[in-house]
Amino acid sequence: MVVPAVTSQLIVLIYNMADTFYVGQTDNPYMVASTSLILPIFNITLCLAGLAGIGGGALISRLLGQGREEEARRAAAFSLYLGGLIAALFALGMGLFMEPILGVLGAGENTYAYARQYALCVIVVGGVPTVLSNVLANLLRSIGRSREAGLGIILGGLLNIALDPLFMFVLMPKGQEVLGAGIATCLSNCVACLFFVVVLLRMGKGAVITFNPGVGLPERASVVAVFAVGVPSAIATFLFDMDYVILDKLMVSYGDLALAAVGIVLKVERFPLNVGIGICQGMLPLVAYNYAAGNKQRMEDTIRLARTLGLVIAGVSVALYEICAVQFTRLFISDAQTLEMAAQFLRIRVLATPLMFLSFFTVYLFQSFGKGRFSLFLGVTRWLVFNIPMLFLLNRLFGMYGLVWSQAAADTLTVILSFVIYHKFKPRL
């Protein structure tokens, strides 16, 4: 369950960097800025996917654990149509209100045209297949088909990496590189979505995951369960991205080199974090199934194994980044002053890696139990009570390096809170 999930997470990370990397080869700062402007909107589409995919996936695993296969089938169809409908409405809204939305994001005279081209391809046209691909990956994982879920995401990621230079520098005329990157991303997500549709068709009519509306609507309790887990997941993902945005905004005051350095660090530190997320994604269906089936021993064994694996990987990452910080940051920049600053930032930020893993590990556990209130409380508390206020507090007290230390300080408090809440809830499992 874990290996395909981890692999797909790493491919997604590389794929998210691909457009920025290739657009950067144009040496046109306005093109680079335009793709960066759309990133927050693109991340919202992933939040929408989490609402239907994680909420529906956790419920389906629990229903199968209870032996309620027909209700699981109805929940799967509901989750798929929910994800598609929300994505379609979001894409329509983006298409209708493109100009004011891009204005709020900061698009100006030099970046508006490029940002509009990219948004049309990635959000307006490609929004629905992007969301459905992620929803289908989560639902397939919920029934133990982690291999197919991982292959679909990996296919889309590798295809985007390959198509970007083809469309940008071969098929499209000079000056249309951003449009080429948008078309490549859109096509990649469409192919990934088509792959998942083929997987469903090959699984046959009796499969739990189905598009067939004829299975009927799920029970009211199931609908509530989807939203109870899906909404907290979407909110947590949104606040995670908001934290990065605020960090960038505060770091701007210390100069362009500091902003470039922290931008590099935020990319490099995602590798062990994405591995940790993959471990949690592989763990969630197993824990949910055994929790609902009453197999407490297997559930606890799964939790213990996933937690140990995540902490070992986090520990190895800390050691590697402390020793090889300069080498890792040199992959992204060669300027000596920026390189030195980025290496210092990385050595500090990486200390939070085990804490960050434990923080979202606990949230995934509560999602697998179907306890949306707990996951919502921990997610909101982590970002709105600890992380974001800590950025402002440590920036005021210690300046630039206070911003860098904020993650470790905030997640220390988050882990303590998570530990207390989990162990208070655990006896009632």
C-alpha positions, 0 to 999 in steps of 0.5 A, a space after each residue: 500500500 505504501 510503496 506506490 503511494 510514496 512513489 506517486 507523491 515523489 513524482 507529484 513533487 517533481 511534476 509540480 516543479 517541472 513547469 516552473 523549471 522549464 518556464 525558467 529556461 526562457 529567462 523571462 521573469 514575467 513568465 515565471 511570475 505568471 505561473 507562480 501566481 496560479 499556484 494558489 488557485 491550482 492548490 485549491 483544486 487539490 483541496 477540492 479533490 481531498 474533500 471528495 477523495 479522502 472523505 469518501 475513501 476513508 468511509 469506503 474502507 470503514 464500510 468494507 470493514 463492516 461488510 457493507 459493500 453495497 453502501 460502499 458502492 453508493 458512497 463511491 459513486 457519490 464521492 466521484 460525482 461530488 468531486 466532479 461537480 465541485 471541480 466543474 463549478 470551480 472551473 466555471 467560476 474561474 472562467 467567468 471571473 478570471 480578470 478580478 481573480 488574477 488582479 487579486 493574485 497580483 497579475 499586472 500589465 506584464 504578467 496578466 496575459 501569461 497568467 490567463 493563458 496558464 489558468 485557462 489550460 490548467 484550471 478552466 479546462 483541466 480542473 475537472 480531470 485534475 480533481 477526478 484523477 486525485 479523487 479516483 486515486 484515493 478511492 482506489 487506494 481505499 479498496 486496496 488498489 494502491 498499485 493502480 492508484 500510484 500508477 495513474 498519478 505517476 503516469 500523469 506526472 511523467 507525461 507532464 515532465 516529458 510534454 512540457 519541453 515538447 510543447 514549450 520549445 518545439 510545437 509552440 512559437 517563441 513567446 507562447 512558452 507559458 501556453 505550451 506549459 499549460 497545454 502540456 499540464 492539461 493533457 497530462 491530467 486528462 490522460 491520467 484521468 482516462 487511465 483511471 476510467 480504464 481501470 474502473 472499466 476493467 474492474 467490471 460492473 460489480 466493482 466497489 468503485 463505480 460511476 454508475 448512478 443507478 446504485 442509488 444515493 448513500 445513506 444520510 449518515 454516509 454523506 455526513 461522514 464524507 464531509 466530516 472527514 473531507 472538509 477538514 482535509 481540504 481546510 488543512 491543505 489550504 492552510 498548509 499552502 497559506 502558511 508558505 505564502 505568508 512565510 514568503 511575504 514576510 521573508 521579502 522584507 529581508 531582500 531578494 536573496 533571502 526570499 530566493 533562499 527560503 524558496 529553495 528550502 521549501 522545495 528541498 524540504 518537501 521530499 521527506 514530507 511527501 514520503 511521509 504523506 505517502 506512508 500516511 496515504 498507504 496506512 489510512 485504508 488499512 487502519 480504517 478497515 480494521 478499525 471498522 472490522 474490530 480487528 484492534 491488534 492488526 490496526 495497532 500493528 499497522 499504526 505502529 509500523 507506519 509511525 516507525 517507518 515515517 520517523 526513521 525516514 525523517 531521521 535519515 533526512 535530518 542527518 542527510 540534510 545537515 551533512 549535505 545541505 550545501 550540495 542539495 541547495 546547489 542543485 537549485 542555485 549557484 550564487 555563493 551568497 544565496 547558496 550559503 544562506 539557503 544551506 543555513 536555512 535548510 539545516 534549521 528547517 529540517 529539524 522540524 521534519 519528524 515533528 511535521 510527520 507526527 503532526 499530519 500522521 495524527 490527523 490521518 489517523 483521525 480521518 481513518 477513524 472517521 472522526 472529522 471533528 478531531 482532524 479539523 481541530 488539529 488541522 486548524 489549531 496547527 496552522 491558525 493557532 501555532 504555525 501562522 502566529 509563530 511566524 509573526 511572533 518569531 519574526 518580530 522577536 528574532 527577525 529573519 532566522 526567527 521565521 526559519 525556526 518558526 516551523 520547529 517551534 510551532 510543530 513542537 506544540 502541535 505534536 504535544 497537543 496531538 499526543 494528548 488528544 490521541 491518547 485521550 481518544 484511544 481508550 474509546 476505540 
